[in-house]
Amino acid sequence: MFFGPEFIDLLREKVRISEVIGQKVTLKKQGRDLVGLCPFHKEKSPSFQVSDTRGAFHCFGCHASGDAFRFLMDAYSYTFVDAVKEVARMTNTPLPVQAPSSPQEKEQIDQRETLYKIHEEACQWFQQQLQSSKGYNARQYLEKRGITDGTMRQFRLGYAPSGHSFQTEFAKRGYSEKDLLASGILGQGDNGIYDRFRDRLMFPIFSPRGRVIAFGGRVFGDALPKYLNSPETPLFSKKNCLFGSHMLREMTKNQPKVYVVEGYMDVIAMVQAGLGPAVAPLGTALTEEQIQMLWKCCPEPVLCFDGDTAGLNAAKRASERVLPLLKPGHSLNFTLLPKGEDPDSLIRGGALPLLKDLLNNAQPLFQMLWSQHVPEVVPKTPEQQALVRKQFLELLETITDNTIKFPYKAAANDKFFHTFRPKKGKKKEDSIQACGILTKFDTKKLQRYILFATILNHPSLLVHVEEDFSRLEIPSSEEELNQLRDEILLKINEQPGLDKEALRYHIISRGYERLLASIQSSDIYQHASFAKPQSSLEDAREGWQDVWYMLEEKDMLAVQREELRRQLIESFDSDTWTRFNALQHQVVKN
């Protein structure tokens, strides 16, 4: 079976080579790449390097190297066709329906090559028009926007003249109306065939490998639409493309961050200002395909939106869309700019330092979800609070990876606890009653007791959480609790499958009866019903993980920093800026 070069390129762009190789080789992070023991020769120290950015592997010992297809062929003795089929399966990419060797398939391949040729020649022609007398107004517009000649060449900006100039020129070059219409650069309406782009500044849109596949055009006056993109063609699909994506591989070698902005000019302004790689969706909300494309170059890209209603809605859609896709080490961060501003306007307005600071202190995904779905004014009644909590946790249920879902739910429960906890009419230090003794309320101690109670009532849970339980941090003031942990671990390792009654008897016989009564008290269970003996193992495990991640949560200084940053977005003033910087240093210090 024959696969065309475009299909092979598509698979190379979609697959993460580390996921292919990771099925056979244990890989560990080292800088921006991954390393492991070479599967092609015996070695004691890893010399086998894998790069998702380049889509390639290389062994510095035996010098084996190649892409995902080569690895499958060398490691599993696949034929090239079988390797392509395996990568297509892993990326959920349908194989070509027609036999590629058929006349129809050959015709499709020939047509695609013709379309590539048309787009490349069109890009060159638009560039020539920009530098001609016809492009004077377009050049003046770019100069007023601060775009240099070097940047114009870097992005290959052009100009589409009025009338039927393109149609006339490319007919002279021998291209048929059928092919020019298929390219999308010509359109057809009630009055016949016409140039789709007329009197517009032209932005070529590239494939990730740098081939021109479409165009965007911007008007200079009040005509609508302000921006016009190429239609869907055999080369171009909006959901699979990002403006500026052809620069990602090269630019992310020196700059690990990738910024997602809203417009062509924002991308160009940020790259020209040296802010690193930037891309933009093509007039649509960020799609799942675009998120996966971004993750190949940057595990946590920063989405940069205007702080107005439209920008907030775009951030909300993106934050919800990414949840089912989340996996360890991959997420999104968010920056909201001052209302009415975008990266281009801030740079031209002399606010580059502010833009840099906002980008460097982007909100994590969880914080964005919280600000979008939990009202700033705390609901007054328990019923209203319960509804907000229920809706937010239901949103987090769309996360499919449990290693991500557990810490998100734990963080949510902890934040709800602190947000909805009564603050007025209470003493500064609340208290709980444990075994008849009034003790100061200590959230972390309560959480440690919950973890112990859950394991004591569900000993089989230890199989799943032993490592986390073993490294649970217990202060020196609770030395008896630390000793109890050692006793539990020792006994269950000696007698796997020990039930809760036998474990309880052993613990009491070792002199921990009073501590056991404190841990297995109603005061503990009222905070964590999943810890009760009658709870299912599944509920106990999920609840245990939630509480564990609460204990791992970082200091609330970060939350205060985010609040000050939000105030800066709303209204920039020197006092808030000073407080923000002071808190920033405090966060770093801690």
Residue, then its C-alpha position, 0 to 999 in steps of 0.5 A: m500500500f502506498f501512502g502519500p507524503e502529505f499523509i506521512d507529514l500529517l502523522r509526523e505532526k500528530v504523533r508524540i514520538s516519546e509515546v511511541i518509544g515509551q511503550k518499549v523504553t523507560l524514559k526520564k526527563q533531562g532538560r527539554d528532552l527525554v533519555g533512557l537505555c538504548p533498546f538497540h544495544k546493551e548499556k548501563s547508563p542512558s545514552f538514548q535521547v528522545s526529542d518531541t520537539r524534533g520528533a526524533f530519537h538518537c543514540f550516542g552509543c550505537h548512533a541509531s536515529g530516526d523518527a517514529f516510523r524508523f523506531l517501530m521498524d527497528a524495534y519491532s521489525y515492522t515494515f514501513v507500511d505497518a509502522v504507518k498504520e500503527v502511528a495512524r492507530m495511535t493518533n486516531t487518524p483514518l487511513p486513506v479510503q482509496a488505494p493510493s496507487s489508484p488513478q483517483e489517489k494519484e490525481q488527488i496527490d497531483q492536485r495537492e501539489t498543484l495547490y501548493k504551487i499556486h499558494e507559493e507563487a501567490c505568496q511571492w506575487f502578493q509580496q511583490q505587490l506590497q513593494s510596488s506602487k500599488g502597495y503604498n497604503a499597505r506599507q504605510y499602514l504597517e509602518k504606522r503599526g511599527i512593523t519593520d521591513g525585516t518582520m515583513r519579510q520574516f512573515r512574508l506579508g503581502y498585498a492583494p490589489s483591487g479588481h481581478s488582478f490575481q485572476t488575470e495574472f494567474a490565468k496568464r501563468g496557465y492555471s485553470e479556473k478549476d485549480l484556482l477555485a480549489s485553492g480558495i484564492l478565487g471565489q465564485g458568486d452570482n456574478g461569476i468568478y472573482d478575486r476573493f482578496r481585494d485591496r487587503l493586507m495579506f498574511p500567508i498561513f503556513s503548515p507546521r512544516g513551512r509550506v503556504i496553505a492559505f491566506g488571511g486578508r485585512v482591509f484598511g477602511d471600514a469594509l466588512p469583514k475586517y479579516l477574511n480567511s481562505p475557505e476550507t480546502p484540501l490543504f487547509s482546515k481551520k481547526n488544524c492550523l495556527f497562524g505562526s505554527h511554522m516558527l514553533r519548532e525553531m523558536t522553542k529551542n531557545q524559548p520554552k514558552v508558547y503564547v496563544v493570542e487572538g490576532y495576526m498582528d498580535v503574533i507579529a508584534m510579539v515575535q518582533a518584540g522578542l517575546g518568544p513564539a506566539v500563535a493565533p487561532l484562525g478566527t475560531a475558538l481554540t480547538e482540541e486539535q490545536i491544543q494537541m499541536l501546541w503541547k508537542c512544542c510546549p507542555e503548558p502554553v499561555l493563552c493571552f486574552d483581552g480582559d473584556t467580555a469576549g476575552l473572558n468568554a474565550a478563556k472560559r471555552a478554552s479552559e473547559r475544552v481542555l479538561p478531557l485532554l489533560k494529562p500529567g505535565h500538560s495543561l494551559n495557563f491564562t493571561l488576561l490583559p487590561k480591558g480594551e488592550d491586546p499585545d499589539s496595542l500594549i507594545r505600541g503603547g510602550a507597556l512592554p514591561l507590563l505585558k512581560d510581567l502579565l505573561n510571566n505570571a499567567q494564571p494556572l488552569f485551576q485558578m481560571l476555572w475557579s474565577q469563571h465558575v465560582p462567584e466572588v460574592v460567597p453564597k449565603t445559604p448552605e443550599q446555595q453553597a452546595l449548588v455551586r460546589k456540586q456544579f464545579l465538581e461536576l465540571l471537574e468530572t470531565i477530566t478523564d485522567n484520574t491522576i489529574k482529576f484527584p488533585y483537582k478535586a482535592a484542590a477544589n474541596d480545600k478551596f471551598f472549605h476556606t471560601f465557605r468557612p464562616k468568618k464573622g461571629k467566630k473566634k479567631e481560632d476555631s476548635i473541635q472536640a476530640c475524645g472529650i478534650l478541646t484542642k485548637f483547630d489544626t486543618k493539617k492535623l485533621q487531614r492526617y487523622i483522616l488519612f489514618a482513619t481511612i487506612l485503619n478501616h480499609p487496610s487493603l487500601l494500603v496496596h494503592v497508597e503505601e508510597d504516599f502514606s510512607r512519605l506523609e510528613i508528620p511533625s515532631s510534635e506528633e511522634e506517637l502518630n509517626q510510630l503508629r504509621d510504622e506499626i501499621l506498615l510493618k504489620i500489613n507487610e508481614q500479613p498481607g490481606l489483614d482485615k480491619e478487626a485484626l489490625r485494630y486488635h494488633i494496634i491496641s495490643r501495642g499500646y495505641e488505644r487512646l490515639l486510635a480512639s482519637i483517630q476513629s472518632s465521630d469528630i473525624y468522620q463528620h469531616a470525611s464520611f468516606a473514612k468510615p468502615q462501611s464506606s466502599l473501597e472505591d470511595a475510600r481510595e478517592g477520598w484518601q487521594d483528595v485529602w492527600y493532595m490537600l496536604e500537598e497544596k502550596d502556600m496561599l501566598a500564590v492566591q494573594r499574588e493572583e488577586l493583586r495581579r487581577q487588580l493590576i489588570e483592572s486598574f494599573d497603579s503604582d501602589t498595587w504594583t509595589r505590593f505585587n512585586a513585594l509579594q512576588h519576592q515573598v512567594v519566591k522566598n517561600 
